[in-house]
Amino acid sequence: MRRFAVLMIAALAWAGAITPAWAQASAYPAKPVKVVVPYSAGGPADALMRAVGQKLSEKWGQPVIVENRPGANEIIGADLVAKAAPDGYTLLLGSEAAFSLNPQLYSKLPYKAEADLAPVCRVVTAQLMLVTRPDFPASDVAGLIAYLKANPGKHTYAITGIGGVLHLAFAWFNQLYGVQTTEVPYKGLPLALQDVMAGRVDMLFAISGGPMPHVATGKLKAIALAGAHRVAIAPDVPTFAEAGYPEFEASVYFALAAPAGTPPEVRAKIAADVAGIVGAPDFIEKNLTAIGFEPVSETPDAFAGFLAKDRAVAAQRVGAAGVKLD
């Protein structure tokens, strides 16, 4: 009997050691969930997370609270989540800046992206569109490259932050095709678009939802999309690949991550529920298409695999731009 009792106690202790993750996942969420968005309220990432959060609240029966923590190229928000309890109740909605670019741009960070943030899933991705002022002499990729090569250093492109995705896209474009252009930094996309439309700056890359209304009215000229296919918001704009330049690709994504140590079952549940929301046709039509976002459905393991490739690309493109932000 004594031996039996000892075995039972050991079995119960062992069961207790492995049950919490499963129990937590099946009961998750049992209280409000906070999602840190490292951007100001009202921007594309904030609007996306609030729309997704509302649907998650309805599905989970718990509030999903969006907390805006803008600044420092997503470092403030990412660091906050990296240091939170690993229980699934504090998440980050970040871009490649938080996950892949910052480790290349900064010699020292308060968080380690690979070690401190556990992948959950990409939520959306978006191709970048190359647009120019309406009277620019070229109207397609081949003509643009030829014109820029014939006029080295004479033309400018707008960016919304040194070392940001838009900056790195043009730096990569310059290196690939041997052209020389000069960046002009802006505090936000609206001001950048205004100056391109006014002819004060020659061109820029942006998510298609930003420039397309101005392309439609002739205030901007669309050159090409930097992705694998055309998008619904701009069906007449070709891709770089269609133009004969398949080696150039530039896109952005917004993805969810949790503090390292968050149970994989919890992360898998979040990923599956988010995929069900962003993949719904009515959600796509209402919240994604006009911005230029496309939904992504993937597991935490799939996102981790994507990040391994994305970090290699980030190292290459930051190197091409020659940027350090220390």
C-alpha positions in Angstrom: 0.0 0.0 0.0 2.8 2.4 0.9 4.4 1.7 -2.5 1.1 2.3 -4.3 0.6 5.6 -2.4 4.0 6.7 -3.4 3.4 5.9 -7.0 0.1 7.7 -7.0 1.6 10.8 -5.5 4.4 10.7 -8.1 1.9 10.3 -10.9 -0.2 13.2 -9.6 2.8 15.4 -9.3 3.9 14.5 -12.9 0.4 15.2 -14.2 0.4 18.5 -12.4 3.7 19.4 -14.0 2.4 19.0 -17.5 -1.3 19.9 -17.2 -1.1 23.7 -16.8 -0.2 24.5 -20.5 -3.0 22.4 -21.8 -5.4 23.6 -19.2 -4.4 27.2 -19.8 -4.9 26.8 -23.6 -8.3 25.2 -23.3 -9.5 27.9 -20.9 -7.7 30.8 -22.8 -8.6 33.6 -22.5 -9.9 33.7 -19.0 -9.4 37.5 -18.7 -8.8 40.5 -20.9 -6.0 40.3 -23.5 -3.8 43.3 -24.2 -2.3 43.9 -27.6 0.5 46.5 -27.8 0.6 48.4 -31.1 3.9 50.3 -31.5 2.2 53.0 -33.6 -0.1 56.0 -32.9 -3.8 55.6 -32.9 -5.6 55.9 -36.2 -2.9 54.5 -38.5 -3.2 51.3 -40.6 -1.7 49.0 -37.9 -3.9 50.4 -35.2 -7.1 50.2 -37.4 -6.2 46.6 -38.3 -5.7 45.5 -34.7 -8.9 47.2 -33.5 -10.9 45.5 -36.2 -9.3 42.1 -35.4 -9.6 42.7 -31.7 -13.3 43.4 -31.9 -13.9 40.0 -33.6 -11.6 38.2 -31.1 -13.6 39.8 -28.2 -16.8 38.4 -29.7 -15.3 35.0 -30.2 -13.5 34.8 -26.8 -16.1 36.5 -24.6 -13.2 38.6 -23.2 -12.1 42.2 -24.0 -9.2 42.7 -26.3 -7.5 45.9 -25.4 -5.3 47.8 -27.9 -2.6 49.8 -26.2 -0.7 52.2 -28.4 3.0 52.6 -27.6 4.5 54.5 -30.5 8.1 55.5 -30.9 11.7 54.4 -31.5 11.0 52.2 -34.6 8.8 49.9 -32.6 11.4 49.4 -29.9 9.3 50.7 -27.0 6.3 48.5 -27.7 8.4 45.4 -28.5 10.4 45.8 -25.3 7.3 46.1 -23.2 5.9 42.9 -24.5 9.3 41.1 -24.3 9.3 41.8 -20.6 5.7 40.8 -19.9 4.4 37.6 -18.3 4.5 34.7 -20.8 0.9 33.8 -20.3 -0.7 35.0 -23.6 -2.4 38.0 -22.1 0.1 40.5 -23.5 0.8 40.4 -27.2 2.6 42.6 -29.8 1.4 43.6 -33.2 4.6 44.5 -34.9 6.2 44.7 -38.4 9.6 43.6 -39.7 11.0 46.6 -37.8 10.4 44.9 -34.4 11.2 41.4 -35.6 14.0 41.6 -38.2 15.2 45.1 -38.9 16.0 46.6 -35.5 18.7 43.9 -34.7 20.5 45.1 -37.9 19.9 48.8 -37.4 21.0 49.1 -33.8 24.1 47.8 -32.0 22.2 47.6 -28.7 18.5 46.9 -28.1 16.7 46.5 -24.8 15.1 43.3 -26.1 16.4 40.5 -28.3 13.9 39.8 -31.0 14.7 36.2 -31.6 15.1 35.2 -28.0 12.5 37.4 -26.2 9.5 37.3 -28.6 7.7 34.0 -29.4 6.1 33.9 -32.9 2.3 33.7 -33.1 1.4 34.5 -36.7 1.5 37.1 -39.5 -1.9 38.8 -39.7 -1.6 40.6 -43.0 1.0 41.3 -45.7 1.1 44.1 -48.3 3.1 44.8 -51.4 4.8 48.1 -51.9 3.9 50.2 -55.0 6.4 52.4 -56.7 4.8 55.7 -57.7 6.1 58.9 -59.2 5.1 62.5 -59.7 2.5 62.7 -62.5 4.8 64.4 -65.1 7.8 62.0 -64.5 9.4 61.2 -67.9 9.1 57.4 -67.4 5.9 55.4 -67.1 7.2 51.8 -66.6 10.0 50.0 -64.8 12.4 49.7 -67.8 11.9 53.4 -68.7 12.4 54.5 -65.1 15.6 52.6 -64.7 17.0 53.8 -68.0 16.1 57.4 -67.2 17.6 57.3 -63.7 20.8 55.7 -65.0 21.1 58.5 -67.6 20.6 61.1 -64.9 22.6 59.9 -61.9 22.1 61.7 -58.6 19.5 64.1 -60.0 16.3 62.6 -58.6 14.8 62.1 -55.2 12.6 59.6 -53.3 10.5 60.2 -50.2 10.8 58.0 -47.1 8.9 58.0 -43.8 11.9 57.1 -41.6 15.6 56.4 -42.0 16.1 52.6 -41.9 12.4 52.0 -42.4 10.8 49.6 -44.9 10.2 52.3 -47.5 13.9 53.5 -47.2 15.3 50.0 -47.5 13.1 49.2 -50.5 14.5 52.1 -52.5 18.1 51.4 -51.3 17.7 47.9 -52.5 16.2 49.1 -55.8 19.2 51.5 -56.2 21.7 48.7 -55.6 20.1 46.1 -57.8 19.8 48.4 -60.8 22.8 50.6 -60.4 21.0 53.9 -60.1 21.7 56.9 -57.9 18.9 58.7 -56.1 18.6 60.7 -52.9 16.2 60.1 -50.0 14.1 62.8 -48.5 12.8 61.9 -45.1 9.2 62.8 -43.9 7.4 62.4 -40.6 4.5 60.5 -42.3 3.1 59.3 -45.5 0.5 62.0 -46.1 3.2 64.7 -46.3 5.4 62.6 -48.5 2.5 61.9 -50.9 1.7 65.6 -51.0 5.2 66.6 -52.0 5.4 63.9 -54.7 2.1 65.0 -56.1 3.4 68.6 -56.1 6.6 67.6 -57.9 8.9 68.6 -55.0 10.0 64.9 -54.8 10.1 62.5 -57.7 8.9 59.1 -56.3 8.3 56.8 -53.4 7.3 53.3 -52.4 4.2 52.9 -50.3 1.5 50.3 -49.5 -0.9 50.6 -52.4 -3.8 51.8 -50.3 -2.0 55.1 -49.7 -1.3 56.3 -53.2 -4.0 54.6 -55.2 -6.7 57.2 -54.7 -4.3 59.8 -56.1 -3.3 57.5 -58.9 -7.0 57.2 -59.8 -7.3 61.0 -60.2 -4.0 61.4 -62.1 -2.2 63.1 -59.3 0.4 60.3 -59.1 1.7 57.8 -61.6 1.9 54.1 -60.7 4.9 52.3 -62.0 4.7 48.8 -60.6 3.9 46.6 -57.6 6.8 44.9 -55.8 5.1 41.5 -55.3 4.2 38.3 -56.9 0.7 39.3 -58.2 -1.5 42.2 -58.9 -3.8 43.4 -56.1 -7.6 44.1 -56.1 -7.2 47.8 -55.3 -4.9 48.3 -58.3 -5.8 45.7 -61.0 -4.2 47.7 -63.8 -0.8 48.2 -62.1 1.7 45.5 -63.2 4.2 43.8 -61.0 8.0 44.1 -61.3 8.0 40.5 -62.4 5.5 41.2 -65.2 7.7 44.1 -66.2 10.7 41.7 -66.5 12.3 42.4 -63.1 11.3 39.4 -61.0 14.4 39.7 -58.7 12.9 42.8 -57.0 10.4 42.3 -54.2 9.4 44.6 -51.4 6.5 44.2 -49.0 5.5 44.8 -45.4 3.7 42.7 -42.9 2.1 43.0 -39.5 2.3 40.0 -37.1 1.5 39.0 -33.6 4.1 37.8 -31.1 4.1 36.9 -27.4 6.7 37.0 -24.7 9.1 34.1 -24.9 7.9 31.1 -22.8 4.2 31.6 -23.7 2.8 28.1 -24.1 2.7 26.9 -27.7 -0.9 25.7 -27.3 -1.9 29.2 -26.4 0.0 30.7 -29.3 -1.5 28.1 -31.7 -5.0 29.0 -30.5 -4.5 32.7 -31.1 -3.1 32.0 -34.6 -6.0 29.8 -35.6 -8.6 32.3 -34.3 -6.9 35.2 -36.0 -6.7 33.3 -39.3 -10.4 32.6 -39.2 -11.1 36.3 -38.7 -8.9 37.9 -41.3 -9.7 35.2 -43.9 -13.4 35.8 -43.8 -14.6 37.5 -47.1 -16.7 40.2 -45.3 -13.7 41.1 -43.1 -11.4 41.3 -46.1 -13.8 43.5 -48.0 -14.5 45.8 -45.1 -11.1 46.1 -43.5 -8.2 45.0 -45.8 -8.8 45.5 -49.5 -8.9 49.3 -49.5 -5.7 49.6 -47.6 -3.9 47.1 -49.8 -3.6 44.4 -47.1 -3.9 40.7 -47.8 -4.7 38.1 -45.1 -2.2 35.6 -43.9 -3.1 32.2 -42.4 -0.2 30.4 -40.7 0.8 28.6 -37.5 3.4 29.8 -35.0 5.9 27.3 -36.5 5.3 28.6 -40.0 5.8 32.2 -38.8 9.0 31.2 -37.2 10.2 29.7 -40.5 9.3 32.9 -42.3 11.2 35.0 -39.8 14.4 33.0 -40.3 14.3 34.0 -44.0 13.1 37.5 -43.3 16.0 38.2 -40.9 18.5 37.1 -43.7 16.8 39.5 -46.1 16.9 42.3 -43.5 20.6 41.9 -43.0 21.1 42.1 -46.8 19.0 45.2 -47.3 20.3 47.1 -44.3 23.8 46.4 -45.6 22.8 47.8 -49.0 21.4 50.9 -47.4 24.5 51.3 -45.2 22.3 52.5 -42.3 23.0 52.4 -38.6 20.7 54.1 -36.1 22.7 54.1 -32.9 
